[in-house]
Structure formats: structure tokens, C-alpha cells
Amino acid sequence: MAKIGTRCVHAGYSPKKGEPRQLPIIQSTTFKYETSDQMGRLFDLEDSGYFYTRLQNPTVDAVAAQLCDLEGGVGAILTSSGQAANLFAVINIAGAGDHVIAANNIYGGTFNLLGVTLPKFGIGITFLKADASNEEIEAAIRPNTKLVFGETISNPGVEVFDIERWAAVAHKNGLPLIIDNTFATPCLCRPFEWGADIVTHSTTKFIDGHGVSVGGAVVDSGNFPWDRYSGKFPGLTTPDASYHGLTYTKKFGKAAYIVKCTTHLMRDLGSMQSPQNAFYLHLGLQTLHLRMARHSESALKVAKWLEQCPDVAWVRYPGLESDPHHALALKYCPDGCSGVLCFGLKGGRGFDKRFLDALKLTTIETHVADCHTCVLHPASHTHRQLSDEQLREAGIAPDLIRFSVGLEDPEDIIEDLKQALQCAKRA
């Protein structure tokens, strides 16, 4: 198999003689067929092909195949956002009356999706600390538990998830492990190699890399034995009345999960990625291996500088030898820990605000993980509705500043931090 850098450039789309070298944007809602039977067989899932872009589109499918190749899966779909990807990944196998277990340090939007919105639809949730013991995980499992969820590198706390250990506990109890691999990307970690069953992404972040397209992805490893636990996953292992009694595991084998995700959820909920945004994502994927190496290298330099800065109370970056997750980082992300780090300053919230306002090269924005260096203070911005106690319960320190190191020269980024700290002290 080719190296991952080569696959970033070539996977998903291979033009034949006389075809465009670059992936074409097929900007069409529908596709023509010559007979009624041809169209009918598509709707019965007897033939593969395109008939409506809400379900499938050649441009979107090529990019899904590109990402699937990088992750090492059997199939993938692109969604309209990372939030939609996580929603699809969960409700593809969990419904009213079911239960989900998740690490409590996951991205705030996902925490709210699982902890507030899905319970309104009858899906229960138990949040556990990412370092919960095997016994604590097993104690949280119920007869109606359908899956376990975590993030490779958490957002915003940048903690490394012990994928292999959680996968072992999940599989022992007949449960799949879903991993959000947004911050690591397949260039730094491939969760399937450590036992994960489903991978999700907010492709809006490093995979796009330029802040131009919102999107998400769900990738299926094809490894989880759904039929072995058929009573727990009837949506995959029993006839689907909406497709003339078709059973996904019998018809599609290892691809059962991802086919159901497309033909059922995308059909009914319609959170598809547009061909134009998929094209932007394709361009981002071609340079992903180069960018992730640079992001990781620069972030480590910035983290080391922050670590010795007298105005900084603490720094978290798994690439630092002093970081509590460094050993896990060496195991799961030996080639780098992405471009996101977090730290706290000694001066309190007033000092934090003066520091943020004094930054020049670095921009304050809700986005993260693209070529521009950006910063966010969750307690003042995305999580401002939470008390300090609630922030800690969500795994976010009240003084946490999330810092996303871009592709600028790291010395310039450090100079910006220096001048902002000096301005904050003078104010």
C-alpha cells in the first residue's frame, strides 16, 4: 500500500484517458435514466448509481472514498457538518429507549447533542471521565446501551483518548466504539488500527484546513460483528420495511452500517454535503499530510515557549514530555499531536480579556484548526452560559484558552503572544 502522503494526493479519484485531471464538480440535483426499470432498481437498492444528490453525488462520493482510504475503512459518507456526522453515527444504531456512553471531555457541541438534545428523543446518556477505569466503564453499561463514544484528541482540553483500552471494554460487552478523529486526522492517528469501529470527523477543521467549507464525515471500519449481536442492533440485522424487507447485514455484509446511514438517515434527514464543498475538501485532503506535520511541529514550539513563560499558569499539549497524556500521545500519535493546545494565564479573567484583545497576528474566532492561528476562551465565548463548576464538570478549566497554531512562522506566533502579554500587564 502506498504511503499516506501519496494516498492523500491520489485516493478517491483516478481519471481515465481524456478525463479531467482535477475532480469535476458535478453540480446537479438529479441524474438521467433511460427506462423506468433502471430507476426502480436504484430505489430497491438492487443497482448502484446516482439518482438524487441528497443521497449520493459523484463528486461527494469521490471525496468520501478519499477519506475512507486514508482511515482504512470499507465505506464513508460526507455530511453537511461535523455535528450532523456525530448525530448520524449515533442514531444509525441508537433510538428511543436506548442508552449511550461517552467521555465527558468531548467537544461542547457534541456534549450538548448527546446530553441535552438526544435525551429529548428518548436516548439516555452517561458521561464518564476519559480516564475512567475498566470497572467504571463496565458499571455504566446497561442492557440497552448501544455504543461508546470518545475523541482521539479532545476539544478543547487536548487530552488523548485511550482508544485501545476503551475498545476492548466495549467489544467485551458487545458494543461498538465510535471515535471522533477531527483533531488528529488520519495523518496522525487511524483509530481503526486500535480497535475503533466507526470514525467521525468535522471536516471543517484540519481536513479542509482553510476555513472555507463546513462539513463532516462518517467512516465505517466494517469490523464490528453486527449479526453476532442481532438482538441489540435490529435496524441492521432485521428486515427494513422501508426497503421491501431488505436486511442490511445480509445484503451488504461489512458495509451494512454505512449503507444504512446513507439510504436511511441521509434519505430521511437530508444533511448532505454539497458538491462544491466536497471539492474544497478534496483540495484540502491533498495537502493534509504536509499541513499536519507543520501544525504539529509549530504547536510543539509554541507549547514549549508557553511552558517556560512566567505569566502562564499551565499548558496542555500532548507533545510535551511534561503533559499527563504524553505517553498516550507517543502510542497513538507518534508523528505529531496536531496544532491545537490550551493554557491558562495567572492574572484572572480580566487579564485574559486584555491579553486576547491585544493579540494582532492571532484572531479571536470560534473556528479552530486551519492555516490561520486563532484563539478562543470558552468560559467567555462558547461556554459562557456555564458556571465555573459546570465548566469543570464538562472537563473545561475556567481559565482555559484554546490556541490553534496555524501555518505562520512559529517565531512570529510566539512574538505575538509576547507582545499581547506585555500589553495585558501594562493595561
FIDO-482344 format. One line per field, with one value per atom (N, C-alpha, C): atom name; x, y, z. Coordinates in steps of 0.05 Angstrom, whole numbers. Atoms other than C-alpha are relative to their C-alpha. Last residue first. Example, Ala and Ser with C-alpha at 12.3 -4.5 7.8 and 13.67 -1.06 7.14 Angstrom:
FIDO-482344
atom	N|CA|C|N|CA|C;
east	-16|273|-15|18|246|18;
north	-24|-21|22|-24|-90|24;
up	-1|143|14|0|156|0;
END
This chain:
FIDO-482344
atom	N|CA|C|N|CA|C|N|CA|C|N|CA|C|N|CA|C|N|CA|C|N|CA|C|N|CA|C|N|CA|C|N|CA|C|N|CA|C|N|CA|C|N|CA|C|N|CA|C|N|CA|C|N|CA|C|N|CA|C|N|CA|C|N|CA|C|N|CA|C|N|CA|C|N|CA|C|N|CA|C|N|CA|C|N|CA|C|N|CA|C|N|CA|C|N|CA|C|N|CA|C|N|CA|C|N|CA|C|N|CA|C|N|CA|C|N|CA|C|N|CA|C|N|CA|C|N|CA|C|N|CA|C|N|CA|C|N|CA|C|N|CA|C|N|CA|C|N|CA|C|N|CA|C|N|CA|C|N|CA|C|N|CA|C|N|CA|C|N|CA|C|N|CA|C|N|CA|C|N|CA|C|N|CA|C|N|CA|C|N|CA|C|N|CA|C|N|CA|C|N|CA|C|N|CA|C|N|CA|C|N|CA|C|N|CA|C|N|CA|C|N|CA|C|N|CA|C|N|CA|C|N|CA|C|N|CA|C|N|CA|C|N|CA|C|N|CA|C|N|CA|C|N|CA|C|N|CA|C|N|CA|C|N|CA|C|N|CA|C|N|CA|C|N|CA|C|N|CA|C|N|CA|C|N|CA|C|N|CA|C|N|CA|C|N|CA|C|N|CA|C|N|CA|C|N|CA|C|N|CA|C|N|CA|C|N|CA|C|N|CA|C|N|CA|C|N|CA|C|N|CA|C|N|CA|C|N|CA|C|N|CA|C|N|CA|C|N|CA|C|N|CA|C|N|CA|C|N|CA|C|N|CA|C|N|CA|C|N|CA|C|N|CA|C|N|CA|C|N|CA|C|N|CA|C|N|CA|C|N|CA|C|N|CA|C|N|CA|C|N|CA|C|N|CA|C|N|CA|C|N|CA|C|N|CA|C|N|CA|C|N|CA|C|N|CA|C|N|CA|C|N|CA|C|N|CA|C|N|CA|C|N|CA|C|N|CA|C|N|CA|C|N|CA|C|N|CA|C|N|CA|C|N|CA|C|N|CA|C|N|CA|C|N|CA|C|N|CA|C|N|CA|C|N|CA|C|N|CA|C|N|CA|C|N|CA|C|N|CA|C|N|CA|C|N|CA|C|N|CA|C|N|CA|C|N|CA|C|N|CA|C|N|CA|C|N|CA|C|N|CA|C|N|CA|C|N|CA|C|N|CA|C|N|CA|C|N|CA|C|N|CA|C|N|CA|C|N|CA|C|N|CA|C|N|CA|C|N|CA|C|N|CA|C|N|CA|C|N|CA|C|N|CA|C|N|CA|C|N|CA|C|N|CA|C|N|CA|C|N|CA|C|N|CA|C|N|CA|C|N|CA|C|N|CA|C|N|CA|C|N|CA|C|N|CA|C|N|CA|C|N|CA|C|N|CA|C|N|CA|C|N|CA|C|N|CA|C|N|CA|C|N|CA|C|N|CA|C|N|CA|C|N|CA|C|N|CA|C|N|CA|C|N|CA|C|N|CA|C|N|CA|C|N|CA|C|N|CA|C|N|CA|C|N|CA|C|N|CA|C|N|CA|C|N|CA|C|N|CA|C|N|CA|C|N|CA|C|N|CA|C|N|CA|C|N|CA|C|N|CA|C|N|CA|C|N|CA|C|N|CA|C|N|CA|C|N|CA|C|N|CA|C|N|CA|C|N|CA|C|N|CA|C|N|CA|C|N|CA|C|N|CA|C|N|CA|C|N|CA|C|N|CA|C|N|CA|C|N|CA|C|N|CA|C|N|CA|C|N|CA|C|N|CA|C|N|CA|C|N|CA|C|N|CA|C|N|CA|C|N|CA|C|N|CA|C|N|CA|C|N|CA|C|N|CA|C|N|CA|C|N|CA|C|N|CA|C|N|CA|C|N|CA|C|N|CA|C|N|CA|C|N|CA|C|N|CA|C|N|CA|C|N|CA|C|N|CA|C|N|CA|C|N|CA|C|N|CA|C|N|CA|C|N|CA|C|N|CA|C|N|CA|C|N|CA|C|N|CA|C|N|CA|C|N|CA|C|N|CA|C|N|CA|C|N|CA|C|N|CA|C|N|CA|C|N|CA|C|N|CA|C|N|CA|C|N|CA|C|N|CA|C|N|CA|C|N|CA|C|N|CA|C|N|CA|C|N|CA|C|N|CA|C|N|CA|C|N|CA|C|N|CA|C|N|CA|C|N|CA|C|N|CA|C|N|CA|C|N|CA|C|N|CA|C|N|CA|C|N|CA|C|N|CA|C|N|CA|C|N|CA|C|N|CA|C|N|CA|C|N|CA|C|N|CA|C|N|CA|C|N|CA|C|N|CA|C|N|CA|C|N|CA|C|N|CA|C|N|CA|C|N|CA|C|N|CA|C|N|CA|C|N|CA|C|N|CA|C|N|CA|C|N|CA|C|N|CA|C|N|CA|C|N|CA|C|N|CA|C|N|CA|C|N|CA|C|N|CA|C|N|CA|C|N|CA|C|N|CA|C|N|CA|C|N|CA|C|N|CA|C|N|CA|C|N|CA|C|N|CA|C|N|CA|C|N|CA|C|N|CA|C|N|CA|C|N|CA|C|N|CA|C|N|CA|C|N|CA|C|N|CA|C|N|CA|C|N|CA|C|N|CA|C|N|CA|C|N|CA|C|N|CA|C|N|CA|C|N|CA|C|N|CA|C|N|CA|C|N|CA|C|N|CA|C|N|CA|C|N|CA|C|N|CA|C|N|CA|C|N|CA|C|N|CA|C|N|CA|C|N|CA|C|N|CA|C|N|CA|C|N|CA|C|N|CA|C|N|CA|C|N|CA|C|N|CA|C|N|CA|C|N|CA|C|N|CA|C|N|CA|C|N|CA|C|N|CA|C|N|CA|C|N|CA|C|N|CA|C|N|CA|C|N|CA|C|N|CA|C|N|CA|C|N|CA|C|N|CA|C|N|CA|C|N|CA|C|N|CA|C|N|CA|C|N|CA|C|N|CA|C|N|CA|C|N|CA|C|N|CA|C|N|CA|C|N|CA|C|N|CA|C|N|CA|C|N|CA|C|N|CA|C|N|CA|C|N|CA|C|N|CA|C|N|CA|C|N|CA|C|N|CA|C|N|CA|C|N|CA|C|N|CA|C|N|CA|C|N|CA|C|N|CA|C|N|CA|C|N|CA|C|N|CA|C|N|CA|C|N|CA|C|N|CA|C|N|CA|C|N|CA|C|N|CA|C|N|CA|C|N|CA|C|N|CA|C|N|CA|C|N|CA|C|N|CA|C|N|CA|C|N|CA|C|N|CA|C|N|CA|C|N|CA|C|N|CA|C|N|CA|C|N|CA|C;
east	28|-65|-10|-1|11|-28|-11|6|1|19|-42|10|22|3|-20|-11|63|-22|-4|23|10|26|0|1|9|71|-27|-17|97|-11|7|40|15|26|51|-10|-3|125|-27|-10|109|4|22|66|9|18|121|-24|-13|172|-18|5|123|13|-25|124|-4|-19|52|26|-22|17|20|4|-33|26|-24|-29|-2|-4|-97|22|-17|-99|6|-6|-154|15|-1|-151|8|-10|-173|-2|-20|-183|11|11|-250|20|-9|-219|-11|-12|-260|7|-28|-275|14|-3|-350|29|13|-356|2|-18|-303|-13|-23|-345|18|10|-407|23|4|-369|-9|-27|-344|-3|-15|-416|28|-6|-439|14|24|-473|4|4|-405|-26|12|-389|-7|18|-374|-15|11|-345|-20|10|-322|-16|16|-312|-13|26|-290|-18|1|-232|-28|27|-217|2|2|-155|-29|24|-134|-2|0|-72|-24|-4|-91|1|-27|-80|6|-5|-139|26|-13|-153|-1|-25|-203|11|-12|-263|26|11|-300|13|21|-256|-9|20|-206|-23|27|-150|-18|19|-75|-28|-1|-29|-22|1|-50|0|-12|-66|-4|-25|-81|13|5|-155|26|13|-139|-3|-19|-89|-12|-19|-136|20|13|-191|19|6|-147|-11|-25|-122|-3|-6|-193|25|16|-208|5|29|-151|-14|12|-78|-29|0|-41|-17|-17|-56|-4|13|-83|20|-16|-63|-17|15|-91|18|-9|-61|-18|16|-84|12|-7|-38|-14|17|-39|9|25|-6|-18|9|52|-27|-10|82|-9|-30|76|11|-7|1|30|21|-30|7|12|27|-18|-20|70|-11|-7|8|21|21|-14|5|-4|53|-21|-23|47|4|9|-23|23|9|-1|-8|29|40|-10|12|111|-30|-7|142|-13|-19|104|6|-27|71|22|-10|6|28|-4|-4|13|7|-32|5|2|0|-8|-2|-5|-3|5|-2|4|17|29|-2|28|56|-20|8|126|-29|8|134|-10|-20|172|-7|-6|114|20|20|89|8|-4|154|-19|-25|150|5|6|77|25|15|95|-5|-18|150|-15|-19|104|19|14|49|18|2|98|-14|-27|118|-2|-10|46|27|16|18|12|-8|76|-16|-28|66|9|0|-9|28|9|-1|0|-20|42|-8|-24|-2|22|4|-65|25|-23|-42|-1|-24|-87|25|-11|-141|26|-13|-152|13|-25|-164|14|-19|-215|27|-10|-250|21|-19|-258|13|-24|-289|21|-17|-335|25|-16|-358|17|-20|-378|17|-23|-412|22|4|-456|25|-21|-451|-5|-21|-516|21|-23|-557|24|-10|-620|23|-7|-657|14|21|-697|7|25|-653|-21|-3|-589|-26|-2|-613|3|21|-639|2|27|-601|-23|5|-536|-30|-4|-530|-8|24|-559|2|21|-503|-26|-3|-451|-22|4|-474|0|28|-483|-4|8|-415|-28|-16|-386|-8|-23|-442|14|-24|-486|24|-3|-548|28|1|-547|6|-24|-523|0|-26|-572|24|-16|-636|29|-29|-684|14|-9|-758|30|12|-784|12|-14|-737|-9|-1|-780|16|25|-798|1|8|-726|-24|10|-716|-9|27|-674|-11|1|-599|-27|-19|-582|-5|1|-641|19|20|-646|-1|-1|-580|-20|-7|-582|-2|22|-618|4|23|-570|-23|17|-509|-25|-5|-468|-17|17|-501|4|28|-469|-18|17|-398|-29|17|-359|-20|-10|-303|-19|9|-331|7|-23|-287|-9|6|-343|24|-15|-327|-4|2|-374|14|-3|-357|-4|-6|-370|3|6|-374|7|10|-368|-7|24|-327|-6|18|-278|-24|24|-237|-19|-1|-171|-25|-25|-154|2|3|-209|24|2|-182|-5|-25|-157|-3|-25|-226|25|-3|-290|28|-19|-281|5|8|-314|21|-16|-298|-17|13|-327|20|-14|-297|-16|10|-334|16|18|-308|-10|24|-248|-16|24|-199|-26|0|-131|-26|-23|-118|2|7|-188|22|13|-168|-8|21|-120|-13|11|-78|-22|-13|-33|-9|-29|-48|15|-14|-117|30|3|-139|14|-23|-115|1|-26|-161|24|-3|-224|28|-28|-218|7|-2|-285|29|-21|-284|-2|0|-344|21|-12|-334|1|-20|-381|10|6|-414|21|16|-418|-7|28|-395|-18|6|-324|-29|3|-323|-7|24|-335|-5|23|-282|-27|0|-230|-24|10|-248|-2|29|-239|-12|12|-169|-30|-2|-148|-13|18|-174|0|-12|-140|-18|18|-163|14|-1|-110|-17|-7|-129|-1|-22|-128|11|-20|-175|24|-24|-215|24|3|-232|-18|24|-207|1|-11|-154|-23|-29|-178|16|-16|-249|29|-22|-297|13|-8|-363|23|-18|-388|13|-25|-448|16|-5|-515|27|-22|-531|7|8|-599|22|10|-576|-7|26|-536|-9|13|-462|-27|18|-441|-16|22|-411|-21|18|-369|-24|13|-338|-21|20|-324|-15|22|-291|-22|16|-248|-24|-10|-225|-17|15|-247|12|-18|-191|-14|-14|-238|20|-26|-284|16|-21|-353|26|-27|-416|19|-17|-479|28|-29|-532|13|-13|-604|30|-26|-637|14|1|-711|25|10|-716|1|27|-709|-14|19|-650|-28|9|-618|-17|19|-618|-10|24|-588|-21|10|-531|-26|5|-514|-14|16|-522|-7|28|-497|-18|9|-433|-29|7|-425|-11|24|-428|-9|24|-381|-25|7|-327|-28|4|-313|-8|-17|-285|-3|11|-342|17|-20|-326|-10|-20|-389|19|-21|-437|20|-27|-502|19|-18|-571|28|-27|-632|18|-2|-706|28|15|-715|1|26|-662|-13|13|-590|-25|3|-556|-14|1|-557|-4|28|-575|-3|13|-503|-28|-15|-463|-15|5|-517|14|28|-514|-6|3|-438|-29|-14|-437|-2|17|-490|13|21|-447|-20|-10|-387|-22|-16|-427|11|-1|-465|16|24|-448|4|-5|-399|-26|17|-407|8|3|-357|-21|19|-344|-2|13|-299|-19|27|-250|-10|-1|-174|-27|6|-176|2|-20|-139|-5|-26|-180|21|2|-245|26|-3|-223|-2|-27|-212|5|-18|-275|29|5|-316|19|-14|-282|-5|-29|-302|15|-8|-373|30|0|-383|10|-21|-362|2|-27|-404|23|-8|-467|29|-27|-506|5|-11|-567|29|3|-587|11|-24|-556|-3|7|-613|23|26|-609|-8|8|-538|-28|0|-517|-11|-13|-515|0|-22|-566|12|-8|-613|23|-28|-620|10|1|-696|27|15|-694|-4|-16|-638|-15|-20|-676|18|12|-736|21|4|-694|-11|-27|-669|-3|-11|-739|28|12|-768|12|25|-721|-10|14|-667|-26|0|-640|-18|19|-620|3|-15|-588|-20|11|-614|17|17|-591|-8|27|-533|-16|20|-468|-27|25|-420|-23|23|-356|-25|21|-301|-21|26|-240|-22|12|-177|-29|-20|-142|-10|-14|-205|20|16|-219|15|17|-186|-18|-9|-159|-20|-8|-182|8|11|-183|11|-21|-168|-11|6|-208|24|27|-214|-7|23|-141|-26|12|-87|-25|1|-60|-17|14|-76|-3|28|-56|-17|8|13|-30|-2|21|-8|24|-6|1|-2|47|-23|-15|25|0|17|0|18;
north	-12|958|4|-30|948|12|-8|874|30|7|859|9|-19|896|-5|-26|855|21|2|791|25|-1|812|-2|-28|829|2|-16|760|29|7|721|18|-11|758|-6|-29|743|14|-4|669|30|6|669|5|-22|703|-4|-22|651|25|2|596|23|7|620|0|-21|621|-10|6|555|24|2|558|-5|-10|543|-5|16|536|12|-14|563|-19|18|545|15|-14|588|-21|13|552|18|-17|597|-11|-27|566|19|-19|496|28|-24|453|18|4|380|24|6|387|-3|25|382|-8|22|436|-27|2|483|-23|14|468|-4|28|489|-17|12|553|-30|-9|568|-13|19|555|13|5|604|-18|-22|630|-3|12|562|22|22|584|-12|2|652|-23|-26|677|-1|-11|609|27|12|580|12|4|629|-11|-1|623|-5|4|633|3|-12|632|-9|3|620|14|-24|618|-7|-11|555|25|-5|518|15|20|482|7|11|523|-18|22|566|-9|26|605|-23|10|666|-28|11|712|-10|-10|723|-14|20|715|12|21|762|-21|-13|821|-21|17|797|13|-11|854|-17|-24|838|11|7|767|24|15|790|-6|-19|843|-14|-16|791|21|15|741|17|2|794|-16|-27|809|0|-5|735|27|-1|721|8|-25|741|1|-4|675|24|-21|652|6|-19|585|21|-10|541|19|-18|501|8|2|468|18|-13|455|-6|-27|443|14|-20|368|28|-2|318|22|-27|294|0|-19|233|29|-3|187|20|-22|200|4|-4|138|21|24|110|5|16|171|-26|-13|211|-15|8|161|13|28|170|-10|3|246|-29|18|248|-5|25|278|-21|3|331|-27|-4|341|-4|22|310|2|-7|360|-24|3|330|8|27|321|-5|9|396|-27|27|426|-4|5|488|-30|28|517|-2|17|582|-30|23|624|-19|-9|693|-23|-5|665|9|-28|635|6|-14|569|30|15|525|14|-6|577|-13|-28|571|8|-1|495|29|12|499|1|-20|547|-11|-23|500|21|9|439|23|0|476|-9|-27|492|1|-10|419|28|14|394|11|-8|446|-12|-27|433|10|0|358|27|11|366|-2|-20|413|-11|-22|367|19|12|305|21|5|345|-10|-11|374|-7|4|333|10|27|329|-4|1|404|-26|-16|403|-1|15|347|14|20|386|-17|-15|445|-20|-7|396|15|25|368|5|3|439|-25|-22|449|-3|7|380|22|-10|399|-8|-19|355|9|8|321|23|-17|331|-6|-18|304|18|-25|276|20|-12|220|27|-1|197|16|-22|214|4|-26|173|23|-6|112|28|5|100|6|-15|133|-3|-28|110|18|-9|43|29|0|35|9|-25|56|2|-25|4|25|-3|-54|27|-28|-45|6|-18|-109|29|11|-150|20|-16|-111|-8|-11|-153|13|21|-198|10|18|-144|-23|-13|-93|-19|1|-136|9|5|-117|1|22|-122|-7|25|-80|-24|9|-21|-29|-22|19|-7|-2|-46|22|-29|-57|2|-13|-131|29|9|-149|15|29|-145|-12|10|-71|-30|-17|-37|-10|10|-96|16|-18|-78|-8|-27|-107|21|-10|-171|29|-8|-181|11|-13|-182|10|14|-232|11|24|-203|-16|-7|-135|-24|22|-162|4|9|-96|-22|22|-95|-9|25|-56|-23|19|3|-27|27|52|-18|21|126|-26|24|183|-22|26|252|-22|22|325|-26|28|391|-20|15|467|-28|17|496|-15|-8|554|-18|-15|554|8|-28|535|16|-13|467|29|-22|426|18|13|366|20|4|409|-12|-7|435|-7|-29|437|8|-6|362|30|-26|352|8|-23|279|25|-24|213|23|-25|144|23|-22|79|24|11|13|20|-15|33|-12|13|-23|16|4|10|-11|17|5|-6|28|31|-19|14|95|-29|15|118|-18|24|172|-13|3|228|-24|-3|231|-4|26|201|2|7|267|-27|16|280|-3|-14|338|-16|-26|310|13|-3|237|27|-25|230|6|-19|157|24|-22|110|21|-25|45|20|-13|-12|25|-27|-52|11|0|-127|28|-2|-123|3|21|-148|0|25|-103|-24|-2|-40|-27|1|-59|0|27|-74|-4|18|-11|-28|-3|31|-19|10|3|2|29|10|-11|13|81|-30|26|111|-19|21|182|-27|22|237|-23|25|301|-23|14|365|-23|7|402|-15|-14|438|-9|-29|393|12|-14|323|30|-23|287|18|7|218|21|-15|236|-7|-17|189|15|-23|150|15|-16|82|21|-8|47|16|6|14|7|-16|11|-10|-15|-21|18|18|-76|14|10|-24|-20|13|-6|-13|-19|44|-13|-6|-9|18|23|-34|5|1|35|-23|-22|42|0|8|-28|22|20|-11|-7|27|51|-19|19|121|-28|18|162|-19|15|194|-19|-12|213|-17|9|184|15|-11|213|-10|0|170|11|-4|184|-2|-7|164|2|14|166|10|26|183|-15|20|238|-28|-8|293|-19|9|254|9|28|266|-11|3|342|-29|-17|353|-7|-3|305|16|25|276|4|18|339|-26|-9|383|-17|5|342|9|28|342|-7|4|418|-29|-9|422|-4|-27|379|8|-5|316|29|-22|315|6|-26|276|23|-14|211|28|-17|179|12|-8|122|17|-5|115|8|-13|87|1|10|64|18|22|76|-12|-4|118|-25|-14|103|3|-5|80|17|25|46|4|23|98|-26|9|148|-21|10|152|-11|23|159|-13|24|203|-25|8|253|-25|14|252|-8|26|267|-15|19|321|-28|6|356|-20|20|351|-8|-11|388|-23|-29|378|13|-13|304|31|-27|262|13|-20|187|27|-26|132|17|-18|59|25|13|0|18|11|36|-14|29|47|-13|12|119|-31|-9|146|-12|12|104|8|28|126|-15|0|199|-29|-10|190|-1|23|148|8|19|204|-24|-10|252|-17|3|210|10|28|202|-4|5|277|-28|-16|289|-6|10|231|16|-17|250|-8|4|207|19|25|211|-5|2|284|-26|-8|286|0|-26|247|7|-9|189|26|-26|163|7|-22|91|25|-24|23|21|-10|-30|24|23|-73|8|6|-19|-26|25|-20|-9|-4|53|-25|-17|40|4|17|-18|16|16|28|-18|-17|78|-17|-8|25|17|22|-5|7|0|62|-21|15|65|2|5|111|-15|28|143|-5|11|215|-30|14|243|-16|25|294|-12|13|352|-28|8|371|-13|-17|407|-5|8|351|15|-6|386|-6|-18|351|5|11|322|20|-7|350|-11|7|312|7|-22|316|-10|-11|255|21|-22|241|12|-14|173|22|17|154|18|-6|197|-20|7|165|4|-8|196|-7|-9|171|6|17|167|13|16|204|-15|-13|263|-16|-26|240|13|6|169|26|7|192|-4|-25|225|-4|-17|163|26|-16|117|20|-25|70|14|-24|0|25;
up	0|618|29|-2|624|3|-26|641|3|-21|584|27|0|535|22|-10|556|0|-29|548|12|-12|479|30|-1|458|13|-17|478|2|-27|446|20|-5|381|28|-3|384|5|-28|395|5|-19|332|29|1|293|18|-14|316|0|-29|295|16|-13|223|30|0|200|12|18|186|-2|29|243|-15|14|317|-30|24|348|-16|19|419|-23|22|467|-21|26|530|-21|24|594|-25|12|654|-26|5|675|-13|-21|666|-6|10|618|24|6|633|-10|29|627|-8|4|703|-29|-9|708|-4|18|665|8|24|706|-20|-8|769|-23|-2|736|8|-23|716|1|-21|645|23|-16|598|24|-19|574|17|-24|543|21|7|471|24|27|489|-2|9|557|-26|-22|591|-7|-2|523|22|-29|513|6|-11|439|30|-29|397|9|-12|324|29|-29|282|12|-16|209|29|5|167|15|28|198|-3|17|262|-29|-10|302|-23|16|289|12|-9|342|-15|17|329|11|-17|362|-17|1|312|20|-7|323|1|21|286|5|26|330|-23|21|400|-27|9|449|-22|16|457|-11|25|479|-18|17|531|-27|10|559|-18|20|565|-12|24|599|-22|14|648|-26|11|668|-16|24|674|-12|-3|722|-25|-8|720|4|-29|721|9|-9|650|30|-18|629|8|-22|570|17|-18|512|24|-28|451|17|-21|380|27|-5|321|22|13|315|9|-15|362|-9|-7|320|13|21|285|6|-1|346|-20|19|352|0|21|385|-21|9|428|-25|13|437|-12|25|451|-15|20|503|-27|6|539|-20|19|533|-8|21|564|-20|-11|631|-21|1|594|11|-26|619|0|-18|557|27|-21|515|17|10|452|21|-4|489|-10|28|495|2|7|559|-30|29|589|-3|8|660|-30|-24|699|-7|7|643|24|-2|661|-4|-28|677|3|-3|607|28|-16|609|4|-24|587|18|-21|539|26|-9|499|22|-16|498|9|-26|475|18|-16|419|28|-5|393|17|-21|400|7|-26|362|22|-11|306|27|-6|294|13|-24|299|9|-23|251|25|-7|202|25|-10|202|9|-27|197|12|-20|138|28|-3|96|22|-13|107|4|-29|94|13|-15|27|30|15|-19|14|-5|34|-15|-26|30|6|2|-45|27|16|-36|-2|-18|19|-14|-18|-28|19|17|-79|17|3|-25|-16|-25|-10|0|-1|-83|25|17|-87|1|28|-27|-17|7|36|-29|19|56|-4|-7|118|-17|21|84|7|-14|145|-18|-16|113|12|14|55|15|19|91|-16|-13|150|-20|-19|113|11|11|49|19|24|72|-9|-6|144|-24|-14|124|7|20|73|13|16|125|-22|-16|176|-18|-9|127|14|5|93|10|-16|123|-3|-15|93|17|4|45|17|27|33|-5|19|94|-28|-4|142|-21|8|113|3|-24|115|-7|3|59|27|-16|76|-2|8|19|15|23|33|-7|19|82|-25|15|117|-21|1|137|-18|24|153|4|6|214|-24|2|226|-5|20|215|-6|24|249|-22|19|297|-25|23|331|-21|-9|402|-23|-17|384|9|16|326|17|-21|370|-13|-25|329|23|-1|267|26|-7|280|3|7|281|8|-22|281|-8|-18|231|21|10|171|18|2|191|-13|-12|176|-4|13|163|15|-16|180|-17|13|153|21|-18|167|-15|8|132|21|-23|134|-9|4|78|26|22|71|-3|-10|135|-22|9|101|8|-5|130|-7|19|99|2|26|136|-22|14|194|-28|-15|215|-18|-1|174|10|21|162|-3|10|229|-21|3|231|-3|11|251|-2|-3|258|-11|17|269|6|20|296|-20|4|339|-23|-9|354|-3|-29|353|10|-7|278|30|7|266|8|-23|304|-6|14|249|21|-14|281|-16|-26|256|16|4|181|26|6|193|-5|28|226|-5|9|297|-30|-5|313|-9|12|280|4|6|298|-12|15|332|-3|-7|355|-19|19|357|9|-9|395|-23|18|380|13|8|437|-19|25|450|-10|-7|523|-25|-20|512|6|15|450|18|17|491|-13|-18|543|-15|-12|490|18|20|451|11|2|513|-20|-25|524|-1|-2|451|25|18|444|4|1|505|-17|-8|489|-3|18|486|11|-14|522|-19|13|482|16|-21|531|-10|4|476|18|5|442|22|-8|459|-7|-15|419|6|0|395|16|20|415|2|-10|451|-23|16|443|13|-16|467|-18|10|436|21|28|443|-11|10|518|-29|23|529|-11|21|576|-26|-6|614|-22|22|614|9|13|667|-22|-18|712|-12|-1|654|18|26|645|-1|1|719|-27|-17|720|0|14|660|16|1|697|-16|-16|678|-2|-13|646|19|20|596|12|5|652|-19|-18|643|-6|6|613|21|-24|615|-9|2|563|27|-25|550|-3|-2|482|25|-14|487|1|19|434|12|7|486|-19|-21|512|-5|5|443|23|22|452|-3|-2|521|-22|-27|537|2|-14|469|27|17|428|15|-1|485|-17|-27|493|3|-1|417|28|17|416|0|-13|476|-17|9|444|11|28|484|-6|10|554|-29|-7|586|-10|-16|550|5|14|523|20|-19|540|-16|11|502|22|-18|521|-13|-1|483|17|-19|496|3|-25|434|18|2|383|27|-26|376|-5|-16|316|27|19|260|15|4|314|-21|-24|338|-7|-10|273|24|16|243|11|-3|300|-15|-26|300|6|1|226|26|13|232|-2|-19|284|-13|-19|238|20|-22|185|17|3|119|22|-10|116|-1|-8|77|8|11|75|10|-14|84|-13|12|66|17|23|79|-14|-4|124|-24|1|125|4|-26|150|0|-19|89|28|6|41|22|-8|73|-4|-29|65|11|-6|-10|31|5|-17|6|-22|15|-3|-23|-33|24|5|-93|24|-5|-65|-4|-29|-59|5|-12|-131|30|8|-158|13|22|-118|-7|11|-70|-23|-9|-25|-9|-29|-28|10|-15|-97|30|-13|-129|19|9|-179|13|-10|-178|-10|19|-186|13|-10|-153|-22|16|-172|14|16|-130|-18|-8|-76|-14|-14|-89|11|-24|-107|17|-18|-156|26|-12|-187|19|-22|-199|14|-24|-238|23|-9|-287|26|-16|-291|11|-27|-312|17|-4|-371|28|25|-399|3|7|-336|-24|21|-323|-2|20|-259|-18|9|-209|-23|-20|-166|-8|11|-210|22|-13|-194|-12|13|-212|15|-18|-191|-16|9|-230|21|-5|-193|-10|-25|-225|3|-20|-281|28|-14|-323|21|-22|-366|15|9|-433|21|24|-414|-7|23|-344|-24|27|-282|-21|19|-214|-28|27|-157|-18|5|-86|-28|-7|-67|-8|22|-106|7|26|-65|-20|-2|5|-27|0|-16|4|27|-34|-2|15|34|-29|-4|68|-16|-24|38|2|2|-17|27|0|0|0;
END
